[in-house]
Amino acid sequence: MKPSDERMLFYKKNRAKCFIISINPITVRPAFNYDDIGNGCGNNIILKNIDELEELFIFESQVLKDKDVMNEAICVYGYNNQVAKFVEEAGECIAAVMRFSTKPNGANQDHMCEELADLGIMIEQMKIMFDKGNIKEHWDRKIIRLEERLRCINYDEHE
């Protein structure tokens, strides 16, 4: 039995009112009373029942599996080939989006979604290969900028 299976078995036997999951590092512990829960801020996620806990473990194991596969692809194909593949997938995604925008039908939408998935996988590989922590900084800055632009548009519309 894997450690995660043992952990799940423990929580199934010791059902609590909810669970506290601490993100850094990932640990799970039952919360047996409301004082255990606190306000749920910081690095904690509050789960209300065992089903949510099981879903999180399934999601967590899939994310780890996906990252393993992506790391293996980088090792097998190499950085240069994966960068070239990223460019190829970006081009195919652009073409699929343009095709859908000019002729929106089910087949074109499905193809666009497939190309978005391919590009998403390559974006994750680019993050693995090149992110030194600053993608999140850029992301946060750009989300704030988008939010500010939206506020300006909403303000202009209400005048």
C-alpha positions as CSV (number, residue, x, y, z in Angstrom):
1,M,0.0,0.0,0.0
2,K,1.3,3.4,-1.0
3,P,1.7,6.1,1.7
4,S,-1.1,8.2,0.1
5,D,-3.4,5.1,0.2
6,E,-2.6,4.6,3.9
7,R,-3.3,8.3,4.5
8,M,-6.7,8.0,2.8
9,L,-7.5,4.9,4.7
10,F,-6.7,6.7,8.0
11,Y,-9.0,9.6,7.1
12,K,-11.8,7.3,6.1
13,K,-11.6,5.6,9.5
14,N,-11.3,8.8,11.4
15,R,-14.0,11.0,9.8
16,A,-13.8,14.5,11.0
17,K,-16.1,17.4,10.5
18,C,-13.7,18.8,8.0
19,F,-10.0,18.6,7.0
20,I,-7.3,21.2,7.0
21,I,-4.8,20.9,4.2
22,S,-1.6,22.9,4.5
23,I,-0.2,23.7,1.1
24,N,3.5,24.2,1.8
25,P,4.4,21.4,2.4
26,I,1.2,19.5,1.5
27,T,0.0,17.9,4.7
28,V,-3.5,16.9,5.7
29,R,-5.0,16.7,9.2
30,P,-8.5,16.3,10.4
31,A,-10.1,19.3,12.1
32,F,-12.2,18.0,15.0
33,N,-13.7,21.2,16.1
34,Y,-14.2,24.7,14.8
35,D,-11.2,26.2,16.7
36,D,-9.0,23.9,14.6
37,I,-10.2,25.5,11.4
38,G,-9.4,29.1,12.1
39,N,-10.3,31.5,9.4
40,G,-9.0,29.3,6.5
41,C,-6.6,32.0,5.3
42,G,-2.9,31.7,4.6
43,N,-1.7,28.3,3.3
44,N,-4.7,26.3,4.4
45,I,-7.6,24.9,2.4
46,I,-10.6,23.8,4.3
47,L,-12.4,20.8,3.0
48,K,-15.9,20.0,4.4
49,N,-16.1,16.3,3.8
50,I,-14.2,13.1,2.8
51,D,-15.4,13.4,-0.8
52,E,-13.6,16.7,-1.2
53,L,-10.5,15.2,0.3
54,E,-10.6,12.2,-2.1
55,E,-11.1,14.6,-5.0
56,L,-8.0,16.6,-3.9
57,F,-5.9,13.5,-3.6
58,I,-7.0,12.4,-7.1
59,F,-6.2,15.8,-8.5
60,E,-2.9,16.0,-6.7
61,S,-1.8,12.6,-8.0
62,Q,-2.8,13.5,-11.5
63,V,-0.9,16.8,-11.4
64,L,2.2,14.9,-10.1
65,K,1.8,12.3,-12.9
66,D,1.4,15.1,-15.5
67,K,4.6,16.8,-14.3
68,D,6.5,13.5,-14.4
69,V,5.4,12.9,-18.0
70,M,6.3,16.5,-19.0
71,N,9.7,16.2,-17.3
72,E,10.3,12.9,-19.1
73,A,9.4,14.5,-22.4
74,I,11.9,17.3,-21.8
75,C,14.6,14.7,-20.9
76,V,13.9,12.4,-23.9
77,Y,13.4,15.1,-26.6
78,G,15.7,17.8,-25.2
79,Y,15.2,21.6,-24.6
80,N,15.7,22.7,-28.2
81,N,13.2,20.2,-29.6
82,Q,10.6,21.1,-27.0
83,V,11.0,24.8,-27.7
84,A,10.5,24.1,-31.4
85,K,7.5,21.9,-30.6
86,F,6.1,24.8,-28.5
87,V,6.3,27.1,-31.5
88,E,4.7,24.5,-33.7
89,E,1.8,24.0,-31.3
90,A,1.3,27.8,-30.9
91,G,1.0,28.1,-34.6
92,E,-1.5,25.2,-34.9
93,C,-3.5,26.7,-32.0
94,I,-3.6,30.1,-33.7
95,A,-4.8,28.5,-37.0
96,A,-7.5,26.5,-35.1
97,V,-8.7,29.6,-33.3
98,M,-8.9,31.6,-36.6
99,R,-10.7,28.7,-38.3
100,F,-13.3,28.6,-35.5
101,S,-13.7,32.4,-35.5
102,T,-14.5,32.4,-39.2
103,K,-16.6,29.2,-39.2
104,P,-17.9,28.5,-35.7
105,N,-19.2,24.9,-35.7
106,G,-18.8,21.9,-33.5
107,A,-16.0,20.3,-35.5
108,N,-13.9,23.5,-35.5
109,Q,-14.6,24.1,-31.8
110,D,-13.4,20.6,-31.0
111,H,-10.3,21.0,-33.1
112,M,-9.6,24.4,-31.4
113,C,-10.0,22.8,-27.9
114,E,-7.6,20.0,-28.9
115,E,-5.0,22.5,-30.1
116,L,-5.5,24.6,-26.9
117,A,-4.8,21.4,-24.9
118,D,-1.6,20.7,-26.9
119,L,-0.5,24.3,-26.4
120,G,-1.3,24.2,-22.7
121,I,0.9,21.1,-22.3
122,M,3.8,22.9,-24.1
123,I,3.3,26.0,-22.0
124,E,3.6,23.9,-18.8
125,Q,6.8,22.4,-20.2
126,M,8.2,25.9,-21.0
127,K,7.5,26.8,-17.4
128,I,9.3,23.7,-16.2
129,M,12.3,24.5,-18.4
130,F,12.6,28.3,-18.0
131,D,10.6,29.6,-15.1
132,K,12.8,31.0,-12.3
133,G,9.9,32.2,-10.3
134,N,9.2,35.3,-12.3
135,I,6.3,34.1,-14.4
136,K,4.1,34.4,-11.3
137,E,5.3,38.0,-10.8
138,H,4.5,38.9,-14.4
139,W,1.2,37.1,-14.2
140,D,0.2,39.0,-11.1
141,R,1.2,42.3,-12.6
142,K,-0.7,41.7,-15.8
143,I,-3.9,40.5,-13.9
144,I,-3.8,43.8,-11.9
145,R,-3.3,45.8,-15.1
146,L,-6.3,43.9,-16.7
147,E,-8.4,44.6,-13.7
148,E,-7.5,48.3,-13.8
149,R,-8.5,48.4,-17.5
150,L,-11.8,46.7,-16.8
151,R,-12.5,49.2,-14.0
152,C,-11.9,52.1,-16.4
153,I,-14.2,50.6,-19.0
154,N,-16.9,50.0,-16.4
155,Y,-16.5,53.5,-15.1
156,D,-16.7,55.0,-18.5
157,E,-19.9,53.0,-19.3
158,H,-21.6,54.2,-16.1
159,E,-21.0,57.9,-16.7
